[in-house]
Amino acid sequence: MSAACQSRESECGCGSAEESDWAEKTLTARLAVGLAAIALGAVLQYGTTADQLLYGLVFATSTVAAGGDVFWGAAQRLLRRQAPDEKLLMSIAVIGAFAIGQELEAAAVMIFYQFGELLEDRAVNRTRRSIRALTDIRARTATVLRDGQEITVDPARVHVGERIVVRPGERIPLDGEVVAGDSYADTSALTGESVPRHLHPGSAALSGCINTAAALTIRVTKPYADSTVARILALVEDSADRKSTSEQFVTRFARYYTPAVVIGAVLLALVPALLWPARWETYLYYGLVFLVCSCPCALVVSVPLGYFCGIGCASRQGILIKGSNYLEALARADTVVFDKTGTLTTGEFSVQHVHPHGIDENTFIDLAAEAEYRSDHPIAASIQNYAACPPDPSRLGAVQNVAGKGVMAVVDGHRVHVGSAGLMREAGIARTFDCGPVGTNVHVSVDGTYAGHLVIADALKRDARTAVEGLHRAGVRRVWMLTGDGPAVAAAVAGKLGLDGYDAGLLPDEKTARLAALIRAEPPGRKTVYVGDGINDAPSLALADIGVAMGALGSDAAVETADVVIMDDSPAKIVDGLKIARRTQRIVGQNIVFALAVKFVVLALIPFGFVDMWLAIFADVGVLLIAVLNAARAFLVPGKDRKESAPAPAGI
């Protein structure tokens, strides 16, 4: 394999754009000289005897101009006693063709080989630049406030605690906390979603987002090296280091394949020549054709490029995959296990149902919210958030908290109780009414009269059911849920989402043990995916074949622990990631089968005289280009072919 192949095998994204452009321009110039010389040689070939030597020199000039670096690379490997590679194969074939008087074909082999290298480089570099353009979400400068002045510096030179100014249209350079200004941030570069995030004093501002509306002053909370954008870029760049099984196969294959074909070519040239000496030149030609045809670069380049493009495609959707080995494993997902709180649900309590009794609904909510004004309990906060108007402290009189039961308060002179059925009994209410839906029932009485109740529950995410349906359509055998909540809540969630099963009431160690049992039950070769919020699910994320951290934007724990990171809070991204992984795996498989099939068929026909040097060139360069272009398809976003189901009901 060529040096270019080797470098791309280890890292598809290596090398600066300037170096790549210079290499392309240099190779283009040398090819132009080589093509001009070969055209002149073709004209001179039909001249006088004196011209025969001249056109031979012209063809040699053409070959050296186009492929001087190939000869030099081959010589270096021989001097260093390294294993033969593609450059050595081409050098032997070209020199041999000259030796038997096939000057035109010798020059053509080198010209087309280098032309293939040029097109290959352009295809690879274009894909690499596209990925870099999409993942290069760094701000080049930061405007920092120092001594009352705004100074433009490199983000890496800004210290924690300093304040930076980000104007509309600028990318936020560092993670921090908004201290002044009210604006919206475009997070699409991080999450793949277009919904802007509201930024106001006290809210977190993440690097890589674009400020869209008004100027912001942000206090830096992390150095650049630990910022969200730096971690994301490092994750994408490092993903090339974790090789899939297919890449490992290609690496081992190329290591043994290249020396084997050199031996095969020698045997093909020498053994028949010894048996039929009169045709030694023909069999030498067959050996040279064998060398040209056998180059393995199509495999060595296209397989890692396919995975790199798949990872780049996923990153465009806000799905960060830490390596091609995880992409390959995700394609074989058979069971997907979800945590509940924060993964399938929002993790925030909210009012799901309101049932007033003998009182206007607005008045009912207003009195309950006022009574809960001084409580910091999550249930109290959900009632206050549900109210049409914020509570007015001036309306509130005496307040008494009843531990574990609720609150008693005087609102506009009325005695209001808000809490459990036990609190209602203490208030003299003989009968209360419970709602059918699973959740926390909060009862309200006014001046000793029952006024109704509310149902408070953790809301399901809007696309949770869409995600479960999409996984089933994708062929996932089991979609399971593990939760510490009680059986009634778990059963309600499983029923609304169409889960295949669940385990409820689990302590953290019990959840891990249950996940281990699900993994053991998998058929050979199939994988189990665990999806959690990335903060309190670290043991399960580490145990599963593929750990997926959900809603991990800005979460250090998620990025460190999980194999796949979903940057926004959407369960449906699991389906998108699965589609990308499976399509990438199909493309890689197509390239492996196509490259090997064409190579072996053409190689098998060479000893019978059915293949000349021109067909060998196609079997090498043509297959390489087709495989590279096919691999580049993995960078395209798959079509949104999942059916849009109605959003899951908000409440549990």
C-alpha positions in Angstrom: 0.0 0.0 0.0 1.2 3.5 -0.6 2.4 5.9 2.0 -0.8 7.9 1.4 -2.8 4.7 2.0 -0.9 4.0 5.2 -1.4 7.5 6.6 -5.1 7.5 5.9 -5.5 4.0 7.3 -4.2 5.3 10.7 -6.0 8.6 10.6 -8.3 9.9 7.8 -8.3 13.4 9.1 -4.6 14.0 9.4 -2.6 16.7 7.7 -3.4 20.4 7.3 -5.5 21.8 4.5 -2.5 23.8 3.2 -0.3 20.6 3.0 -3.1 18.7 1.1 -3.6 21.5 -1.4 0.1 21.9 -2.1 0.4 18.1 -2.6 -2.5 18.1 -5.0 -1.1 21.1 -7.0 2.4 19.5 -7.2 1.0 16.1 -8.4 -1.3 17.9 -10.9 1.7 19.7 -12.4 3.8 16.5 -12.7 0.9 14.7 -14.3 0.6 17.6 -16.8 4.2 17.2 -17.8 3.9 13.4 -17.9 0.8 13.6 -20.1 2.4 16.0 -22.5 5.5 13.8 -22.8 3.4 10.6 -23.4 1.4 12.4 -26.1 4.7 13.4 -27.8 6.0 9.9 -27.5 2.8 8.4 -29.0 3.3 10.6 -32.0 7.0 9.8 -32.4 6.3 6.1 -32.0 5.3 5.9 -35.7 8.4 7.7 -37.0 11.7 6.4 -38.3 14.2 4.0 -36.7 16.1 6.9 -35.3 12.9 8.1 -33.7 12.4 4.8 -31.8 15.2 5.8 -29.4 13.8 9.3 -29.1 10.2 8.2 -28.3 11.7 5.7 -25.7 13.4 8.6 -24.0 10.3 10.7 -24.1 8.2 7.9 -22.5 10.9 7.5 -19.8 10.8 11.2 -19.2 7.0 11.0 -18.9 7.2 8.1 -16.4 9.8 9.8 -14.2 8.0 13.2 -14.3 4.7 11.7 -13.2 6.1 9.0 -10.9 9.4 10.1 -9.6 8.1 10.0 -6.0 6.9 6.5 -6.5 10.3 5.2 -7.5 11.9 7.1 -4.6 9.5 5.7 -2.1 10.0 2.2 -3.3 13.8 2.6 -3.1 13.5 3.9 0.5 11.5 0.9 1.6 14.1 -1.5 0.0 17.0 0.3 1.7 15.2 0.2 5.0 14.3 -3.5 4.5 10.6 -2.8 5.0 7.8 -4.9 3.7 6.8 -4.3 0.0 4.1 -1.8 -0.7 2.1 -0.4 -3.6 5.0 1.8 -4.7 7.3 -1.1 -5.0 4.7 -3.1 -7.0 4.2 -0.2 -9.4 8.0 0.4 -9.8 8.7 -3.2 -10.6 5.8 -3.3 -13.1 6.9 -0.1 -14.9 10.6 -1.1 -15.1 9.7 -4.5 -16.3 7.5 -3.2 -19.0 10.3 -1.0 -20.2 12.6 -4.0 -20.2 10.4 -6.0 -22.6 9.8 -3.0 -24.9 6.3 -1.9 -23.7 7.3 1.7 -23.2 3.8 3.2 -23.9 2.1 0.8 -21.4 4.8 1.4 -18.8 4.3 5.2 -19.0 0.5 4.7 -19.0 0.6 2.6 -15.9 2.4 5.3 -14.0 0.3 8.1 -15.4 -3.0 6.4 -14.6 -1.8 5.3 -11.2 -0.8 8.8 -10.3 -4.0 10.1 -11.8 -5.9 7.7 -9.5 -3.9 8.9 -6.6 -4.8 12.5 -7.5 -8.5 11.8 -7.7 -8.3 9.7 -4.5 -6.6 12.6 -2.7 -9.2 15.0 -3.8 -12.1 12.8 -2.8 -10.5 12.1 0.6 -9.5 15.7 1.2 -12.9 17.1 0.2 -14.6 14.8 2.6 -12.1 15.7 5.3 -12.6 19.4 4.7 -16.4 19.0 4.8 -16.1 17.2 8.2 -13.7 19.8 9.5 -16.1 22.6 8.3 -19.0 21.0 10.2 -17.0 20.2 13.3 -14.8 23.2 13.4 -17.0 25.1 15.9 -14.2 27.0 17.5 -14.2 30.8 17.8 -10.8 32.0 16.6 -10.7 35.0 19.0 -12.3 36.1 22.2 -13.0 39.6 23.3 -12.0 39.9 27.0 -12.6 42.7 29.4 -9.3 43.8 31.0 -8.8 47.1 32.9 -12.0 48.4 31.5 -11.0 47.8 27.9 -12.0 45.2 25.4 -9.0 43.2 24.1 -9.1 40.6 21.3 -7.0 37.5 22.2 -6.8 33.8 21.5 -9.4 31.9 23.6 -6.6 29.8 25.1 -5.2 32.9 26.7 -8.4 33.8 28.6 -8.3 32.8 32.3 -11.1 31.4 34.4 -13.0 34.2 36.1 -12.4 36.7 33.4 -15.3 38.3 31.5 -15.7 38.1 27.8 -18.1 40.0 25.5 -19.9 38.1 22.7 -21.8 40.2 20.2 -24.7 39.1 17.9 -23.5 36.8 15.2 -20.3 35.8 17.1 -19.5 32.3 18.2 -19.2 31.9 22.0 -15.4 31.0 22.5 -15.5 29.6 26.0 -17.8 28.0 28.5 -19.2 30.4 31.1 -22.1 32.0 32.9 -24.0 34.9 31.5 -23.7 38.0 33.8 -25.3 40.6 31.6 -27.5 40.6 28.5 -30.5 38.7 27.3 -30.2 36.7 24.0 -30.6 33.4 22.2 -27.9 30.9 21.3 -28.0 28.8 18.1 -26.8 25.4 19.4 -27.2 23.6 16.0 -23.5 23.0 15.7 -23.5 21.1 18.9 -26.9 19.4 18.9 -28.0 19.2 15.3 -31.2 21.0 16.3 -32.3 24.5 15.2 -34.3 25.5 18.3 -32.4 28.4 20.0 -31.5 28.3 23.7 -32.5 31.3 25.8 -29.5 33.0 27.5 -30.0 35.4 30.4 -28.1 36.3 33.5 -27.4 33.2 35.5 -27.7 30.7 32.6 -24.8 28.6 31.3 -23.3 29.6 28.0 -21.5 26.9 26.1 -18.6 27.4 23.7 -19.4 26.6 20.0 -22.9 28.1 20.1 -23.6 31.3 18.1 -25.1 34.4 19.9 -28.0 35.5 17.7 -29.9 38.5 19.3 -28.0 40.8 21.7 -24.6 41.3 23.2 -23.7 39.1 26.2 -21.2 39.5 28.9 -20.0 36.1 30.1 -17.9 35.1 33.1 -15.5 32.3 32.0 -15.9 29.1 34.2 -13.6 26.7 32.3 -10.2 27.1 30.5 -10.3 26.5 26.8 -8.7 23.1 27.0 -11.7 21.9 29.2 -14.4 23.7 27.2 -17.3 22.0 25.5 -16.0 22.8 22.0 -12.5 21.5 22.8 -13.8 18.2 24.2 -16.1 17.7 21.2 -13.3 18.4 18.7 -10.9 16.1 20.5 -13.5 13.4 20.6 -14.1 13.5 16.9 -10.4 13.6 16.1 -9.6 10.8 18.4 -12.3 8.6 17.0 -9.9 7.5 14.2 -7.7 5.7 16.8 -10.4 3.2 17.8 -10.5 0.7 15.0 -13.5 -1.5 14.1 -13.2 -5.2 13.4 -13.4 -4.5 9.7 -10.5 -2.0 9.8 -8.4 -4.5 11.8 -9.2 -7.1 9.2 -8.0 -4.8 6.4 -4.8 -3.9 8.3 -4.0 -7.6 8.8 -5.0 -8.5 5.2 -2.8 -5.8 3.7 0.2 -6.9 5.8 0.1 -10.4 4.4 -1.5 -9.8 1.0 1.1 -7.5 -0.5 4.1 -9.8 0.0 2.0 -12.7 -1.2 1.1 -11.1 -4.5 4.8 -10.2 -5.1 5.6 -13.9 -4.7 2.6 -14.8 -6.9 3.8 -12.4 -9.6 7.3 -13.9 -9.6 6.0 -17.4 -9.8 3.6 -16.5 -12.6 6.5 -15.0 -14.6 9.2 -17.6 -13.9 7.5 -21.0 -13.7 5.8 -20.9 -17.1 8.9 -19.3 -18.6 11.0 -22.3 -17.4 8.5 -24.7 -18.9 8.0 -22.8 -22.2 11.2 -20.7 -22.6 10.1 -19.4 -26.1 7.3 -17.5 -24.4 9.3 -16.0 -21.5 8.4 -12.5 -22.5 4.7 -13.2 -22.5 4.8 -14.6 -19.0 6.9 -11.8 -17.7 4.3 -9.5 -19.1 1.6 -11.5 -17.2 3.6 -11.1 -14.0 3.8 -7.4 -14.5 0.1 -7.1 -15.1 -0.5 -9.2 -12.0 1.5 -6.7 -9.9 -0.4 -3.7 -11.3 -3.8 -5.4 -10.7 -3.0 -6.6 -7.2 -2.6 -3.3 -5.3 -4.8 -3.3 -2.2 -5.3 0.4 -1.9 -9.0 0.3 -2.5 -9.5 -1.6 0.7 -6.9 0.2 2.8 -8.3 3.6 1.9 -12.1 3.1 1.6 -12.8 1.1 4.7 -11.4 3.6 7.3 -12.7 6.5 5.2 -16.2 5.0 5.3 -16.2 4.8 9.1 -14.7 8.3 9.3 -17.5 9.7 7.1 -20.1 7.8 9.2 -18.7 9.4 12.4 -18.7 12.8 10.7 -22.3 12.3 9.5 -23.4 11.4 13.1 -21.6 14.5 14.5 -23.6 16.7 12.1 -26.7 15.3 13.9 -25.4 16.0 17.4 -24.4 12.4 17.9 -20.7 11.9 18.9 -19.4 8.4 18.4 -16.0 7.8 20.1 -14.7 5.4 17.5 -15.5 3.2 14.5 -15.5 0.1 16.8 -18.6 1.6 18.6 -20.1 2.6 15.3 -19.8 -1.0 14.2 -21.2 -2.4 17.5 -24.1 0.0 17.3 -25.0 -1.4 13.9 -25.5 -4.8 15.6 -27.8 -3.5 18.4 -30.4 -6.1 19.4 -31.6 -4.8 22.7 -31.9 -1.1 23.8 -32.3 -0.5 27.5 -33.4 3.0 28.7 -33.2 4.6 32.0 -36.5 6.4 32.8 -35.9 9.7 34.6 -34.1 12.2 32.4 -34.0 9.9 29.5 -37.5 8.9 28.5 -39.0 11.6 30.8 -38.0 15.2 31.3 -37.0 14.6 34.9 -39.1 17.6 36.0 -42.4 17.5 37.8 -45.3 19.3 36.2 -49.1 19.6 36.5 -50.6 17.0 34.3 -54.3 17.1 35.3 -56.5 19.7 37.1 -59.8 18.7 38.7 -61.6 21.5 40.5 -64.6 20.7 42.6 -67.3 23.4 42.9 -64.9 26.2 42.1 -63.6 27.9 39.0 -60.4 26.3 37.6 -58.5 29.6 37.3 -59.4 30.5 40.9 -58.5 27.0 42.0 -55.0 27.2 40.5 -54.5 30.7 41.7 -55.2 29.9 45.3 -53.0 26.8 45.3 -50.1 28.6 43.7 -50.4 31.5 46.3 -50.5 29.0 49.2 -47.3 27.3 47.9 -45.4 30.5 47.4 -42.9 30.1 50.2 -42.3 26.4 49.6 -39.2 25.2 47.8 -40.5 21.7 47.2 -40.5 20.5 43.5 -44.3 19.9 43.7 -44.8 23.5 44.9 -42.6 24.8 42.1 -44.7 22.8 39.5 -47.9 24.4 40.7 -46.5 27.9 40.7 -45.2 27.3 37.1 -48.6 26.1 36.0 -50.4 29.2 37.3 -51.3 31.9 34.7 -49.8 34.7 36.8 -46.9 34.6 39.2 -47.9 34.6 42.9 -48.3 37.9 44.7 -46.7 37.9 48.2 -48.9 40.7 49.4 -52.0 38.4 49.2 -50.4 35.9 51.5 -51.0 35.9 55.3 -49.9 33.2 57.8 -48.2 30.1 56.4 -47.7 26.8 58.1 -45.8 23.9 56.6 -47.0 20.5 57.7 -44.1 18.1 57.4 -44.6 15.3 54.8 -48.2 16.4 54.2 -48.4 19.9 52.6 -49.0 23.5 53.6 -51.7 25.6 55.2 -51.8 29.3 54.3 -54.1 32.3 54.5 -54.7 33.8 51.0 -56.9 36.9 50.6 -58.3 36.1 54.0 -59.3 32.5 53.0 -57.8 29.5 54.8 -56.3 27.3 52.1 -54.8 23.7 52.6 -52.7 22.2 49.8 -51.3 18.7 50.2 -52.0 15.0 50.8 -55.3 13.3 51.7 -53.9 13.1 55.3 -53.7 16.9 55.4 -57.3 17.1 54.2 -58.4 14.9 57.0 -56.6 17.2 59.5 -58.5 20.1 57.9 -61.8 18.4 58.5 -62.4 17.2 55.0 -64.1 13.8 55.2 -63.8 12.8 51.6 -61.2 13.4 48.8 -61.1 12.3 45.2 -58.2 10.7 43.4 -57.5 10.8 39.7 -57.0 7.7 37.6 -53.7 8.6 35.9 -50.6 7.6 37.8 -48.9 10.5 39.6 -48.9 12.5 42.8 -52.4 13.7 43.8 -52.3 17.1 45.5 -55.6 18.0 47.2 -56.8 21.6 47.9 -59.4 22.8 50.4 -60.7 26.4 50.9 -62.2 27.5 54.2 -62.9 23.8 55.2 -64.5 22.9 51.9 -62.9 20.5 49.4 -62.0 22.4 46.3 -60.5 19.6 44.1 -57.1 18.1 43.3 -54.2 18.3 40.8 -52.1 15.4 39.4 -48.3 16.1 39.4 -46.1 13.8 37.4 -42.8 13.6 35.6 -43.6 14.4 31.9 -42.7 12.1 29.1 -40.4 13.6 26.4 -42.4 14.5 23.2 -40.4 12.1 21.0 -40.1 9.2 23.5 -42.7 7.1 21.8 -41.4 8.0 18.3 -38.0 6.7 19.5 -39.4 3.4 20.7 -41.4 2.9 17.5 -38.4 3.8 15.4 -36.3 1.2 17.2 -38.9 -1.5 16.6 -39.1 -0.7 12.9 -35.3 -0.8 12.7 -35.4 -4.4 13.9 -34.4 -4.0 17.5 -35.7 -7.1 19.2 -36.2 -5.6 22.7 -36.7 -2.1 24.0 -36.5 -2.3 27.8 -36.6 0.1 30.7 -34.9 0.0 34.1 -36.1 2.4 36.8 -36.1 3.0 40.5 -39.7 4.2 40.4 -42.5 2.0 41.7 -44.3 -0.6 39.5 -47.4 1.5 38.9 -45.4 4.4 37.4 -43.2 2.1 35.4 -46.2 0.2 34.0 -47.8 3.5 33.0 -44.7 4.6 31.1 -44.2 1.2 29.4 -47.8 1.2 28.3 -47.8 4.7 26.8 -44.5 4.1 25.0 -45.0 0.6 23.8 -41.9 -0.8 25.6 -41.3 -4.6 25.4 -40.7 -4.8 29.2 -39.4 -3.1 32.3 -38.0 -3.6 35.7 -39.1 -1.3 38.5 -38.1 -0.4 42.0 -34.4 -1.0 41.3 -31.6 0.3 43.5 -28.5 1.4 41.5 -26.7 -1.9 42.1 -29.8 -3.9 41.2 -30.1 -1.9 38.0 -26.6 -2.9 37.0 -27.2 -6.5 37.9 -30.4 -6.6 35.8 -28.6 -5.0 32.8 -25.9 -7.7 33.1 -28.6 -10.4 32.9 -30.0 -8.8 29.8 -26.6 -8.7 28.2 -26.0 -12.4 29.0 -29.3 -13.3 27.3 -28.2 -11.7 24.0 -27.6 -14.1 21.0 -23.9 -14.4 19.9 -22.7 -11.4 17.9 -25.6 -9.1 19.0 -25.2 -6.1 21.2 -26.9 -4.4 24.1 -27.2 -0.6 24.2 -27.8 1.3 27.5 -29.2 4.8 27.3 -28.9 7.0 30.4 -28.6 10.6 31.4 -24.8 10.3 31.8 -24.6 11.5 35.4 -26.0 8.8 37.7 -25.8 5.9 35.2 -22.1 5.6 34.9 -21.9 2.0 36.0 -24.5 0.9 33.5 -23.0 3.0 30.7 -19.7 1.3 31.3 -21.2 -2.2 31.6 -23.2 -2.2 28.3 -21.7 -3.1 24.9 -22.5 0.5 23.9 -23.2 3.2 26.5 -25.2 6.1 25.2 -25.3 9.3 27.3 -28.5 11.3 26.7 -28.8 15.1 26.9 -25.1 15.4 27.6 -24.6 19.0 26.3 -22.0 20.4 28.7 -21.9 17.3 30.9 -18.3 16.2 31.7 -19.4 12.9 33.2 -21.3 11.9 30.1 -18.5 12.7 27.7 -16.0 10.8 29.8 -18.1 7.6 30.5 -20.2 6.9 27.4 -19.2 5.4 24.1 -21.8 7.5 22.2 -22.9 11.0 23.3 -26.3 12.5 22.3 -25.7 16.2 22.7 -29.3 17.3 23.0 -32.2 15.7 25.0 -33.9 13.8 22.2 -34.4 10.0 22.5 -35.2 9.8 18.8 -31.5 10.5 18.1 -30.9 6.9 19.1 -32.8 5.9 16.0 -30.8 8.3 13.8 -27.5 7.0 15.2 -28.6 3.4 14.6 -29.5 4.2 10.9 -26.2 5.9 10.4 -24.3 3.0 11.9 -26.1 0.4 9.8 -25.8 2.3 6.6 -22.1 2.9 7.2 -21.6 -0.8 7.9 -23.4 -1.7 4.7 -21.2 0.7 2.7 -18.0 -0.7 4.3 -19.2 -4.3 3.5 -20.0 -3.3 -0.1 -16.5 -1.9 -0.5 -14.8 -5.0 0.9 -16.8 -7.4 -1.2 -16.5 -5.3 -4.4 -12.8 -4.7 -4.1 -11.9 -8.3 -3.3 -14.3 -9.7 -5.9 -12.9 -7.6 -8.8 -9.3 -8.2 -7.7 -9.6 -12.0 -7.4 -11.6 -12.3 -10.7 -9.1 -10.3 -12.7 -6.1 -11.9 -11.0 -7.5 -15.3 -11.8 -7.9 -14.4 -15.5 -4.4 -13.1 -16.0 -2.6 -16.5 -16.4 -5.0 -17.3 -19.3 -4.1 -14.2 -21.2 -7.5 -12.5 -20.8 -6.2 -9.4 -19.0 -3.8 -6.8 -20.4 -2.2 -3.8 -18.7 -5.1 -1.5 -19.4 -7.7 -3.8 -17.7 -5.2 -4.2 -14.8 -5.1 -0.4 -14.5 -8.9 -0.3 -14.2 -8.9 -3.1 -11.7 -6.5 -1.0 -9.5 -7.3 2.7 -10.1 -11.0 2.2 -11.2 -11.9 0.0 -8.2 -10.1 2.5 -5.9 -12.1 5.5 -7.1 -15.4 3.6 -7.0 -14.8 2.4 -3.5 -13.7 5.9 -2.3 -16.8 7.5 -3.8 -19.0 4.9 -2.3 -17.4 5.4 1.1 -18.0 9.1 0.9 -21.8 8.3 0.8 -21.6 7.5 4.5 -21.1 11.3 5.1 -24.6 12.0 3.8 -27.5 12.2 6.3 -29.9 9.3 6.0 -33.4 10.1 4.9 -36.0 10.7 7.6 -38.0 7.6 6.8 -39.4 7.0 10.3 -43.2 7.5 10.5 -44.2 10.5 12.5 -46.4 9.2 15.3 -48.5 11.4 17.5 -46.5 12.8 20.4 -46.8 10.7 23.5 -49.2 12.1 26.1 -47.3 14.4 28.4 -48.1 12.8 31.6 -47.2 9.5 33.0 
